[in-house]
Amino acid sequence: MQSHEAFFQKLTDLIHLEKESDLAQYRDLVARLTMAERKAKGFTWYPVLVGKSGYTYGERAYVIIEHQEPAGFTHQFRSGKTVRFFVQLADGKAKERTGVVNFVDKKRMKIILNTKDLPEWMHGGQAGVDLQFDERTYQEMEKAVKIVREAKKGRIAELRAVFMGAKERLVAPVSHPVEVPQLNPSQNQAVNQILASQDVAVVHGPPGTGKTTTLVQAIKLLCETEATVLVTAPSNTATDLLTERLSELGLEVIRVGNISRVDESIISHTLEAQLSKHPESKNIKKVKIQAAEFRRQAKRFRRHFGKEEYDERKDLLKQAGELDAWARDLEDRLIDQLLTGAQVITCTLVGAAHPVLDGRKFRTVVIDEAAQALEPATWIPIIRASRVVLAGDPHQLPPTVKSIEAQRSGLDVTLIERCIAQWDDVSLLTIQYRMHHAIMGFSNEIFYKGLLRAAEEIHDHRLLFGGHEPVTFIDTAGCGFEEVVKEEFQSRYNPQEFHILCEHLYQLVESYGDHPLPSIALISPYREQVIHMESVVKEDALLSSLPLTINTIDGFQGQERDVVYISLVRSNPKGQIGFLSDFRRMNVAMTRARKLLVVVGDSATIATHDFYQALLDYVDRKGHYQTAWEFML
C-alpha cells in the first residue's frame, strides 16, 4: 500500500503541473491579445457603464457594471472568476483594481474589489473589465493537501486513513431506520447509510435517480441532531441549486461566497444579504463610509505640505484606522451570530476556504457532484469536518484537467471514484425518473451493470405525435459529410450533418401541427458545431421561432428536455473520434432526453470503437436506425 506521504506529495506535484498548464493556456488565449481581440473572444467588456457601488462585508468595495454589446454577445466571465476593473483616463493613463466576479446576469456583472475604498477614478473615463488568471484555487488546493499530508493525529489523520484504506470505516446502525415518504427504497437506504456512518458515506447517483432530492432529505434529518451542516459542490451553479432546494424545506440556509444566479430566491440567502437586513448594518455602513472619507481627505493633493498638514494627515489616517477596527469588530460579531444560527452553510469547495469560516468545525460536510471535483479541491471542505458524505456519479462528466501530463498521472481520478472502487457498500440509487426505459437502457447496460429501473410513471412515456421510437440513430456514413476543422481553435463542425438533423426536426415539428411542441435541445461535444447550429437556426424562419436550447454537452449537464438531438460531428477516413472517446461525456449526453433521443453521426467513423459499435447494436435491437439518405430525397 502506498504511504500517505507519497500519495499526497504526488497530488501536490500534479497541482503544480496543472497550474503551469493553465497559466500557459491563459497566456496563449488572453494575455497576448489586443483589446479588440479580447473583446471579440469575450475576455473583455469595454466600454461599460458603471452603475451601483458600495461596500460589502470584510471591508470590500463593490461595483456593478453593464456592457453595451448587442443581444447574443457571448463572453467568458463567470461567478468566482478573477478580473481586472480598469478605467482609461482622459490623459491616456489607466487606473485599475483587481477583484472577483460575484455574479453575472445577462448584461450586468457585480465585482467585489480587492480594496477597502471605492476608487475615486472609476467615473473619470471609459471603464472596462478584463479576465485575469486565478491562482487562488491552486493555492487553496495546495494548502489543504499540505494540511492532510502533515497531520500527525486528530480527525484529519483518521479520515485520511479511512480514505487510504488503512482504517476501517465505522458505522453505528440506526436503531429506528427512517423512511421518508417522498423517497423510494434505494433513496431511503442511502439516507439511513448517511445517518449511520461515523466517518464516510458515499451515494452513487446515476442520471435521473434523484440524487439531489435524496441529499437534501438527508441533510434535513442531519440538522435535527447537528448545529450546522456544511454543504458544498464544485461549481457555483450546483451550490446555488442546493441552497434553493434546502431553503424550500424550511431550513435556515446561508450561502457563503460568490453566486451564479441573481434571482431573489438565492440572493436572500447570501451572507451579504443577511448582513444588510440586520438593523446594525446601517451603522456599520456609516462607519465604513466615514473611514473612507477620512482616508480620501488624508490623500488629497496639497500644494504646500508642512508639519501642520502632516499632523492633520496623520490624525485623519488614525481616525480612519480606528473606525475600520470598530466596523470590523461589529461586522465580525454579526457574521459569527448569523453563521452560528444557520442550520446549513452552503459554498463551493474552494469557497470552504473563505475567511468567515476560519476556526469553524462541522460534524458533517456534504459534497455533491463529487465526481466533477479534483481530489485536492475535495479536501478543502473535508479538513473542516469530522464526517464526510460524498455524492456523485463517476460515469458522468469528469473534472477538467488541462495538463495532459497531470491527467496521465491520475489527477482526473476523483476521491469518490477511489471510494467506489474500494468499498462494496456504496449506496447506489437504482430508480430513475427522467427517461423512457429504452433511452435509459444503453447507459444501464454499459455503465450500471443493468441495475437501474425506470420508474413506472415514465417507463413508457413517449411523444404524443410522430410515432417516433424513443431511440433513433441517423447514419451519415457514405454521404461524404466530412468534418471541418476550425484551425483557430482546433475545434470541429459538420454543417452537412446538421442539415440532416434539421430535416428530422422539421418532420417532428410538422407532426405536431397546431399542438404545443415538446421541449427540444440540440447538443454536441464540439463548441464550433454549437456556434454553427446557433447561426443556422438564427437564419431559419421556422427554427428561429422554436423554443430550442442549443449547447455543448458540458454546458447542458444537469438539464433535460423531452427531445434531445446529439450531433457527433466526427466523420473522417481514419476513424479518429477525438473528444468522442470520453464515453462519460456521451453518457451525460444520451441521458438528457425524456421521450426521444436522436443521435446523428457517421457509423463508419465511430464504429471502429467498441463503445459506439455497442451503441449501434443497441439501436438495432431496441431503437430505430435510419440513414441520412432518407432525408436527402
N, C-alpha and C positions, 0 to 999 in steps of 0.2 A: 504493500500500500504506500502511495506517495505521501511524504510528510506534508503537513500543512504549510510549513515554511516554504518548501519548494513550490507548492501549488500556488500560494498567494504571491510569491515573488514572480512567478511566471505571469500571473494576472497583471501585476504592476508593469512588467515589461511589455505586455500586449497593449496596455493602456497607452504607453509611450509611443508604440508603433502606430496605433490608431490616431493619436493626436497629431503626429508628424504627417500622416497621410491626409488627414482632414485639413490641416493648415496648408499643405501643398495644393490641395484642390481649391481652397479658398483663394489662394494667391493667383492660381490659374484662371479661376472663374470670375473673380471680383476685383481683387486689389490692382490688377494691371489694366483695368478697363478705364476708358474715359467716362466722364459724367454722362454723356449721351448714350454710351453703350450700357452703362449700369442702369440707366432709366429704361432702356429698351428691354433689358433682360429681367427687370423687376427687382433689382438690388438697391435701387434708389427711388425715393419720392422727391421730386423737385420741379417747380416750387410748390410749397404747401401753404395753406392758411393756418396760422397759429391761433387756436381758439382758447378754450378754458385752461386755466393753470391754477396751481395751488400747492398744498403740502399734504403729503400722506404720512403714515406713521414711520418712525425710525428716522426722523429729521430729513426726509427725502422730498425734494420738489418734484412736481409732475407737470406735464404739458400735454394737451390734446391737439393733434394736428389733423388736417384734412387735405387729401390730394385732389387735384383738379383734372385728372385724366378722364377720358370718355368711358362710358359703360363697357364692360368686358375687359378692362385693364387687369392684367394678371401680375402678381408680384410674389416675392419670396419671404415676405415678413410674416412671422408667426409669433404667438404669445410665447414669452420667455427668451426670445432672441435678443442678443446684444446689438445695440445700434449706436450710431454717432448722429446726434442732433446738431445741426450747424446753421449758421446764417452768413450769407455773403453781404458784407457791409458796403456802404456807398464808396468808401475809399479803396475798394478792391480787396481788402483783407477779409479773412474768415475767422469767426469765433465758433467754438464747438464745446459740447459736453457729451460724454458717453452716458448710456442709460440702458434700460431693459424694457422691452415691449410688454405692457401689462395686458392689453387686448387689442385686437384688430377687428373692426366692424365695417365691412364694405369699404367706404371711403375714409373712415376715421381710424386713428391709432392713438392710444394713450401710452406715453413713455414715462417711466419712473426714472428721473435723472440721478446720476451719481453725484449729487451736490446738495448742500443744505439750503441754498438760496436759489430762487428763480433768477436766471441770467438777465441782467439789465439790457443786454443787447438783443434779446430774442425778437423784438419788434423793430429792429433797426435796419432790416434789409430782407432779401429773399431767403426764406428758410427752407431747409430740406432735411432728409434723414437718409443715412447710409447703413446697410447691413454690415456688421463687424464680425470678426472671428471670435468665438466664445470659448474661452479657456475654462470657465467655471465648472462645467460638467466634468471635465477631466480632472480638475483639482479636487473636486468633492469625491469622485470615484477613487482616486489615488489615496486620499486621506482615509476613507472608510476601509479600504483594503489594508492599509498600514495598521489601523487600529485592530482589525481582526487578526492579522498575521502576528502582531506582537502581544496579543492578550495572553497573559500567563494563567489567569484564573478568572473566576466570575462567570456571569451568564453568557457573555460573548464567547468565551472559550468553550463553554458547554455546548452552545448552539453550533459553533464551528465543528466540534467533534461529531455532533449528530449529522450534520450535512456531509462531513467527510467519511461517514460510515464507521467511525471509531467508537461511537457510543450509541447504544440502543435508544430508540425513541420511547418516551414514557406516555402511557395512556391511562387515564383514570375513567373507567366506564361510567357513563351517565346512569344513575340509579333509576331515573324515570325518563326514558327516551322521549324527546319531544316529537310531535307530529304536527307540523304547520299545515293547516288545511289547504293553503294555496299551492303547496308543493307536492310533487309526485314522490314515489318511494325512493328513487335514487337520489333525488334532491334532499329529501329528509335524512337519508343515510349520511349524506355529505355534511349536513348541518350538525348531526349528532357526533360525527367524527371530529368536526372542528371543536365542539364543546368538550369532547373527551380528551383531546390532545393536550399534552403538557408542554410540548416544545414545537413540533412542526406538523401541520396538516396540509394536504395537497388535494385540490379539487381540479380534476381534468374535465374541462367543459368543451366538447365538440360544438360545431356550428349549430345554432338554433336550440340548444339544450337548456337555456335559461340559467346560464352561469351567474350573470349579474343578479338576477332575481333570487337565486339561492344565496349568494353572498350577502345581499342586503338584509335578508331574513335572519341569517346567522349573526350578522353584526347587531341587529336589533336585540337578539337574545343575549349577546355578549354584554351589551350596555346595561342589562339588568343586574349584572354582578361586577362590572368594572367601571371605574370612574370615567375614563375616556379611552376610546379605541382610536388608534391611528390607522387611517385608510389611505392607501396610495395606489398609483398606477404610473406607467412610464410617461404618458402624454397628458397634456392639459385637457384635451378633449375627453379622454376616458375619466379623468379625475372630476371634471365638471359633471359628467353623466352620473357618477357615483354620488356626488354632492346632491344632485337633484333627486335621485331615487331614494336616498336616505332621508332627506328632508320630507319627502312625500309620506314617509312612515311616521312622521311626527317627531323625529329625533332632532335634538339641538345640534346643528352641524356648523362648524366654522371652516371655511376654505382659506388655506394659507398659500400665499404665492400668487403667481400670475394666472389669469383666466383666459380661456379661448372664446367663451361665449359671453355676450354682454346683456342677455335678457335678464329681467329683474329677478327671475327665479334663482339665478346664480349669483348675481352681484350682491343681493341682500344677505348672502351667507359669507361673504368675504370678511376677513378680519378688518379691512379698511372700512367697509360699510358698517360693521358692528361698532367700530370705534366712533365713527361720525354720528351715529344715532345716540350715543351716550351723552347725557346732559353735560358732562365735564369736558367734552371735546371742544366746545366753543372757546372755553378758557384756554385750553392748550393751544388752539389755533391762534388766538390773540397773542399769546406769549411768543410763539414762533415768529409771527409777523413782526412783533416789536423787536425781537432779537435780530431779525434780518434787516430791519430798518436801521438799527444801531450799527450793524456791520457796513451797511451801504454808506451811512454818514461818515464812518471812520475811513472808508476807502476813497471818498470823493477827492477830486483833484483840488489842490490849493497852490496858488502862485507863491505865496510866502509861507514857509513852514519852519516855525521856530519852536522854542520849548513849550510855549503855551498850546500850540497846535498839537505838538507831540503828546503832551499830557492829556489833552482832550481826546485824541485818538485812542490813547491807552485806556482811558476811562470808559469810552464807548465800547471798546472791544471787551473790556472786563465785564461791563453790564450785559453785553450780548452773550458772553460765556455763561454768566450766572443764570440768565433767562433760559438759555439752551439746557442747562443742567436741570433747572426746575421743570421745564416742559418734558424733558426726557424721563425724569423721575415720575411725574404724573402719568405719562403715557405708559411707562413700564408697569406701573401698578394696574392700570386699566387693562392692558394686554394680559397680564397674569390673571386678573379676575375673569376676563372673558374666556381665556383658554381653559382655565380650571373649571369653569361652569359648563363647558361644551361636553356633550356626550360623545361626539365624533369630531376628530380633526382630519380634514382631507387635504392632500397635497400630492404633487408628483414625487417621484423617487428622489430627484435632485432637490426638490422643494423641502424634503425632510431635513435638509441641512440648514434651513432658514434659521437665522439667529434667534427668532422669537421662540423656537423650540429648544434652544440650548438649555441643558440641565433637566429637561423633562424626560421621564421614562414612562413607558407604556407596558401594561400587561400583555397586550396583543397588538401586533401590526398585521394588517391585511394587505396583500399585494395582488391587485388584479392585473390581468394581461401580463402575467409574469413571463410568458413565453416570448414577449416582444422586448424584454429588457436584458441588456448586457449584465452578466453576473456581478461585476463590480458596482454597477448602479443599484442593484438589488440590495446590496449590503448597506447602503446609506441609511435606509429606514430601519433595517434589521438591528443595527447597533443601538437603537433606542428602545428595543423591546425585549421581552423575555419569552414570548411565544409568537410563532410566525404562521400565517396562513397564506399559502401560495395558490393562485388560481389562474388558469390559462389553458392553452392548447398548443403543444409543440408542433402539431401538424398544420398550423396556420402560419401567418407571416412571421418570420424570424426577426430578431433585431437587425438594424442596419449596421454593417461593418464596412468601412471604406478601405481599409488596408487589406490587400489580398494576403499578405504575409501573416497578419494577425488572424484573419479568418482561417487560413490553413492551419494555424497553430491552435485553433479552438476557441477564439474569442466569441464566436457566434453560438457556442454551446451555453445554454442558459441554465440557471440554477434549478428551475422547475424540471427541465429536461433531465438533469442529473438525478433528481429525486425520483422521477417516474421510472428511470432506468434501474434504480437500485432497490425500490420498495414495491412490494406486491399489493399493499393495502391502500393504494391511492383511490380516492373517491371519483369514479367515472360516472358522469351524468349520461344516461342512456336513452332518454326520450326527447326527441326534437320536435319543435312546434312551428317550424318555418315552412318546410318544403314538402311537396309531393314525394311519396316514397321512392319513386323512380329517379328523381333528381338527387335524393339522398344516397341512393343505392351504390353508385360508383365509389364515392368517398368512403362509404361504410365498408365496402369490400377491401379497398386499398389501404386505408389508414386506421380503421377502428375495429378490425377483425370481425366485422359483421355483428357487433354488439348493440348498435343503435336501432331504435324503433321509431317510426313516425307516429306521432300522437293520432288518435282516432279521428279527431276533428279536421286534420289536414292530410291524412293519409292519401286520399284520392282527390284532393281539390284541384280543379282544372280551370282553364279559361272557359268563359261562357260561350264564346263563338270561335269558329275557325277549325274546330276538330283537330287541333294540334296534339301530337304526342308530347308529353312533358319534357322529354329529352330529344333534341334534334341536332344532328351534325350535318353541316353543308360543306361538301368536299370540293375544293378548288383545284385538285390535282389534274394535271393535263391541260389546264386553261392558259398557262403561260403568265399567271399573275405573280410575277416575282416581286419580292420585297424591294423597297428603295431605301438606301442609306442616306440619312441627313448627316453629311460629313461634319458640319459644325459641332454637333452634339453626339455624334456616333449613335444616334437613335434611328429606329426604322419605322417605316409606314408602308402601307399597301393599299393604294387607292382603289384598285380594281376589286380587291377582296371586300372593301367596304361598300362598293357599288352593289355587290351580290347581297350583302347584309341588308342594304336599303330596300332591295326588291322584295325580300321576305317581309320586312317591316311594312312596306306598302300593302302587301296582301293581308297582313294581320289587321292593319287599320281599316281596310276596306271591309273585312269580315264583320266588323263591329257596327258599320253603318252609322246610325244616329245614337247608338247606345254609348254610355260612358266608357272610355278606354281603361284598360288596366294600367297600373304604374309600370313604367319601362325604363331600363337602364342600358346604356351602351358602354361597355368597358373593354380595356385592352391592357396588356402588360406594358405597352410602349407609349411613352408620353407623346412622341411625334405622331402616332396614329390617333391619339386623342385630339391633338391640335387639328389634324386633318378632318376628323369626324365633326368637330365643332364648326370648322369652316364650311364644310359641305352642308350641314344642317342649317346653318345661318342663311345660306343662299337658296335653300329649297323651300318653296312656299308651303308645302304640306308639312314637312318635317319641322320647320321652324315654328309651326303653330301647335306642335305637340308638347306636352309637359315631360320632355325627356331629360334624364340625368346622364351626363357624359363624363367619364372619369377614368383614371388609371385604376388598376386592381388595388394598388396600395391605398389610393385616395378613397376608394369605395368601401374599404374594410369597415365592418361594423354596421353597414347599411344593408337593406334588402329591398327587392321590388317584385311585383308579380311576374314580370318578364325580364330576363336578363340575356342580352346578346354579348358574346365574347368574341372579339376579333383577334385571332392568334398572330397574324401578320407574317410570320416566318414562312418563306417559300423560296427555296434555292436548291440547285442540283446536288450540293454537297451534304444535304441533310443536317445542316447546322441549325440549332434551335436557340442558342444563347440563353437569354432570360427565361425561356420556357422550361429550361432544365430544373428550375426551382419549383419542384412539384407542390411544395407547400403553398406557394403563391397561387397555383392553379386550384388547389383545394379551396382556398378562400373564394376565388372567382366563381367556381361552379356551385358553391353553396349559398350564393346570394339570392338565387331565384326561388320564388314561392311556387309558381304554377307552370312556368315554361322557361327552359334553358335552351338557348340556341348557340351552338359553337360553330364558328366559321373558320376553316383552315385548310391547309394543304396536307392531305394524308401521306403523300409521297415524301414530304419533308419530315413530318413529325413521327411517322410510324417506325422510323429507324430506332426509336427509343421505346423501351418496354412499357413505360407508363402510358404513353399515347396509343400504343398498339392495344393495350388493355382497355383504354377508353373507347377505341373504335370497335373492339369486340363487344364491349358492354352495350354500345349503341345498337349493334346488330341484334343483340339479344333482347334488350329492354326498351329501345328507343326507336327513332326514325332517322334513317340515313338518306340524305339527298345529295345530288351532285349539282354543282354550280351551273351546269349546262341547262338544267331545268328552268333557271331564272334568266337565261340569255336568249330564249326563243322569241 
